[in-house]
């Protein structure tokens, strides 16, 4: 399908579990294969090592696994790695490249996400050329050495009312907490709730189903 300008439109981020992969116990490629099998809408490579060759090799591997599937492949922080690996998108933090300049770099087709941690950042993102925002952390999390201040799940409703973009809730989420959310984001993102459990595939399926049954 082509747009009226003759460009291929960006792939849509579907609702459901947005899986973030950060040094998973069972390996990046195994978790990515299970994510495709589970029909997840997106997998993000969040590599926190220092080996650029390993980072790029992982990106190529996950691109091969997700290619021609319904699972988008997103690279965290690094537009260059996303471009080289032909990823579906890149996700930026507040301290990364400005979204407008990142969009100039990656072009009009690639998906662009942006992390936000308070309502001021959510409002500012409305004018940015992004396709979705992350909001959180809703709960305390150990996924970052210096985590951002916890927003609390109550702030999610306000973020949803302010944002013009789909919102991906993130930060300390697991199956029980997702089921108890009073506000219902477009996606919920998890790391440890999948990667650190005995049966990651079963966890993916259960959390994805919980996300899909949330009211919009």
Backbone torsions as a table, in degrees:
resi	resn	phi	psi	omega
1	UNK	NA	137.4	-178.4
2	UNK	-116.0	149.7	173.3
3	UNK	-78.1	172.6	178.9
4	UNK	-65.5	-21.9	177.6
5	UNK	-85.0	1.3	178.3
6	UNK	83.2	12.8	179.4
7	UNK	-102.6	149.0	174.6
8	UNK	-69.9	127.5	-178.5
9	UNK	-70.3	154.6	177.0
10	UNK	-66.8	142.6	176.3
11	UNK	-65.0	141.5	-177.3
12	UNK	-82.9	136.8	172.0
13	UNK	-77.9	110.5	-179.1
14	UNK	-77.5	164.7	177.3
15	UNK	-70.0	156.5	176.1
16	UNK	130.2	-160.1	-177.6
17	UNK	-79.2	125.4	175.2
18	UNK	-101.7	105.7	-172.8
19	UNK	-91.6	124.5	177.4
20	UNK	-103.2	127.2	-177.8
21	UNK	-106.7	113.7	177.2
22	UNK	-130.8	99.2	178.4
23	UNK	48.7	55.3	-178.4
24	UNK	-66.8	144.4	-177.6
25	UNK	-55.4	-40.8	-176.8
26	UNK	-89.4	4.2	176.5
27	UNK	97.1	146.4	-178.9
28	UNK	-59.1	-47.1	-174.2
29	UNK	-68.3	-40.0	178.6
30	UNK	-63.0	-47.2	178.7
31	UNK	-62.7	-37.4	179.5
32	UNK	-66.3	-41.5	177.4
33	UNK	-61.2	-42.7	178.3
34	UNK	-64.7	-36.2	178.9
35	UNK	-63.2	-42.4	177.0
36	UNK	-64.9	-43.0	178.2
37	UNK	-60.2	-38.3	-179.0
38	UNK	-77.9	-8.9	179.8
39	UNK	74.3	30.6	179.6
40	UNK	-67.9	148.6	-178.6
41	UNK	-73.0	-26.2	-176.3
42	UNK	-158.1	146.1	171.0
43	UNK	-125.8	130.2	178.0
44	UNK	-111.0	129.9	173.5
45	UNK	-86.1	111.1	179.0
46	UNK	-114.6	79.9	-176.6
47	UNK	-86.4	125.2	-177.6
48	UNK	-115.6	15.0	175.0
49	UNK	-81.5	-173.2	-176.6
50	UNK	-120.8	7.3	-178.9
51	UNK	-96.2	103.8	-176.6
52	UNK	-63.1	-35.4	178.6
53	UNK	-66.5	-40.4	177.4
54	UNK	-65.3	-41.2	179.2
55	UNK	-58.8	-48.8	-179.0
56	UNK	-66.1	-40.0	178.8
57	UNK	-61.8	-41.0	177.1
58	UNK	-63.6	-41.9	179.5
59	UNK	-61.7	-44.7	177.9
60	UNK	-61.3	-41.6	-178.3
61	UNK	-64.6	-44.9	-179.2
62	UNK	-70.0	-31.6	175.0
63	UNK	-63.8	-41.7	179.3
64	UNK	-62.8	-39.8	-177.7
65	UNK	-68.6	-40.3	-175.5
66	UNK	-87.8	-14.3	-176.3
67	UNK	-57.4	134.6	179.0
68	UNK	63.5	22.3	173.9
69	UNK	-110.9	178.9	176.3
70	UNK	-88.4	5.5	-177.9
71	UNK	-100.8	116.2	177.9
72	UNK	-70.8	144.0	175.9
73	UNK	-107.5	117.6	-177.0
74	UNK	-115.9	137.6	176.2
75	UNK	-105.2	130.8	-179.9
76	UNK	-81.6	133.5	168.9
77	UNK	73.6	-29.0	-164.0
78	UNK	-116.6	93.0	175.6
79	UNK	-59.2	-33.3	-179.2
80	UNK	-65.7	-44.7	177.8
81	UNK	-64.5	-39.2	178.5
82	UNK	-62.0	-43.6	179.9
83	UNK	-66.3	-46.8	-177.0
84	UNK	-63.6	-38.5	-177.7
85	UNK	-85.9	-2.6	-178.4
86	UNK	59.6	43.3	177.7
87	UNK	-67.1	167.2	177.2
88	UNK	-81.8	-17.9	-178.1
89	UNK	-173.0	175.7	177.5
90	UNK	-136.4	144.6	179.1
91	UNK	-117.5	128.3	-175.1
92	UNK	-109.9	148.4	170.4
93	UNK	-95.7	174.7	-179.4
94	UNK	-64.7	-23.9	-178.7
95	UNK	-99.2	6.5	178.3
96	UNK	-89.9	-168.8	177.0
97	UNK	-54.1	142.7	173.2
98	UNK	-58.0	143.5	-174.9
99	UNK	-58.4	-38.8	-178.0
100	UNK	-64.0	-40.8	179.5
101	UNK	-75.1	-34.1	174.9
102	UNK	-63.3	-39.9	178.4
103	UNK	-63.0	-39.0	176.3
104	UNK	-61.2	-36.7	-178.3
105	UNK	-72.8	-45.8	-172.7
106	UNK	-86.6	-15.0	178.3
107	UNK	88.0	-178.3	-171.2
108	UNK	-83.4	-13.5	-171.5
109	UNK	-90.4	-36.6	-174.1
110	UNK	-71.8	141.4	176.7
111	UNK	-69.4	146.2	178.8
112	UNK	-133.4	121.3	177.2
113	UNK	-113.5	157.8	-177.7
114	UNK	-141.3	128.9	175.8
115	UNK	-76.1	139.1	174.1
116	UNK	-132.6	149.8	-173.4
117	UNK	-129.2	-0.5	176.6
118	UNK	-157.7	171.0	-174.6
119	UNK	-69.2	-29.1	176.5
120	UNK	-63.2	-42.9	178.3
121	UNK	-68.4	-36.2	176.3
122	UNK	-61.2	-46.6	-179.8
123	UNK	-63.8	-41.0	179.2
124	UNK	-63.5	-34.1	-179.0
125	UNK	-67.3	-19.0	179.4
126	UNK	-60.6	-29.7	-179.3
127	UNK	-93.5	-0.3	-176.9
128	UNK	-90.4	151.1	-178.7
129	UNK	-81.5	58.7	-179.1
130	UNK	-111.4	163.3	-178.1
131	UNK	-102.3	-24.0	177.7
132	UNK	-159.5	162.9	174.3
133	UNK	-124.0	149.9	165.9
134	UNK	-93.2	145.0	177.5
135	UNK	-133.9	128.6	178.9
136	UNK	155.8	-167.4	8.7
137	UNK	-77.7	134.5	178.6
138	UNK	-70.8	-35.1	179.3
139	UNK	-129.9	166.7	177.4
140	UNK	-60.6	142.1	-178.5
141	UNK	-143.8	150.1	176.9
142	UNK	-108.1	19.6	-177.4
143	UNK	-79.1	-10.4	177.8
144	UNK	-126.0	144.2	177.5
145	UNK	-64.7	-36.6	177.0
146	UNK	-127.0	81.4	-174.9
147	UNK	-67.3	152.7	175.4
148	UNK	-72.6	157.8	179.2
149	UNK	-57.9	139.3	179.7
150	UNK	-66.7	130.1	179.2
151	UNK	-82.2	-30.9	-171.0
152	UNK	84.8	146.6	-177.8
153	UNK	-63.9	-24.3	-179.9
154	UNK	-64.7	-26.2	-179.7
155	UNK	-73.3	-16.6	-177.6
156	UNK	-63.0	-40.2	179.8
157	UNK	-59.8	-42.6	178.5
158	UNK	-65.1	-41.0	178.8
159	UNK	-61.9	-40.8	179.2
160	UNK	-64.3	-35.3	-179.4
161	UNK	-73.9	-27.9	-178.3
162	UNK	-85.5	-37.9	-170.9
163	UNK	-74.9	137.4	171.4
164	UNK	-91.1	-4.5	-178.9
165	UNK	-109.3	157.5	170.8
166	UNK	-57.6	143.0	-176.3
167	UNK	-111.8	129.8	173.9
168	UNK	-104.1	113.1	178.5
169	UNK	-78.3	141.1	-176.7
170	UNK	-150.4	156.2	172.4
171	UNK	112.1	97.2	175.6
172	UNK	70.5	16.9	-178.1
173	UNK	-80.7	145.0	171.5
174	UNK	-143.6	-177.0	-174.8
175	UNK	-58.2	-47.5	-177.6
176	UNK	-63.4	-44.2	-178.4
177	UNK	-67.2	-36.4	177.7
178	UNK	-64.0	-42.1	179.6
179	UNK	-64.4	-27.0	-176.4
180	UNK	-92.8	-4.3	-179.4
181	UNK	-60.4	131.7	178.1
182	UNK	-83.7	-27.5	174.2
183	UNK	-104.6	150.1	-169.4
184	UNK	-122.9	101.3	-178.6
185	UNK	-75.0	170.2	177.1
186	UNK	-65.0	-40.1	179.6
187	UNK	-141.7	158.9	167.2
188	UNK	-120.1	134.9	-179.5
189	UNK	-107.1	136.3	176.3
190	UNK	-134.6	159.1	173.4
191	UNK	-123.7	-76.1	-173.1
192	UNK	-67.5	-29.0	-178.6
193	UNK	-63.8	-15.2	173.3
194	UNK	-109.9	-50.8	-169.6
195	UNK	-71.2	-23.4	-174.0
196	UNK	-104.8	8.6	-177.5
197	UNK	-99.7	160.7	-177.2
198	UNK	-61.1	-34.4	-178.2
199	UNK	-126.4	85.3	-176.9
200	UNK	-59.0	-38.6	-178.5
201	UNK	-64.3	-43.6	177.9
202	UNK	-62.4	-38.7	178.1
203	UNK	-65.2	-42.7	177.0
204	UNK	-56.6	-49.1	-176.6
205	UNK	-62.6	-42.7	-178.3
206	UNK	-67.5	-44.0	-178.8
207	UNK	-69.9	-40.0	177.4
208	UNK	-59.8	-44.4	179.2
209	UNK	-63.0	-40.0	177.2
210	UNK	-63.0	-39.3	177.6
211	UNK	-64.5	-40.5	-177.7
212	UNK	-70.7	-25.7	-178.7
213	UNK	-89.4	-4.1	174.5
214	UNK	-66.3	142.0	176.8
215	UNK	-73.8	142.4	178.6
216	UNK	-77.9	NA	NA
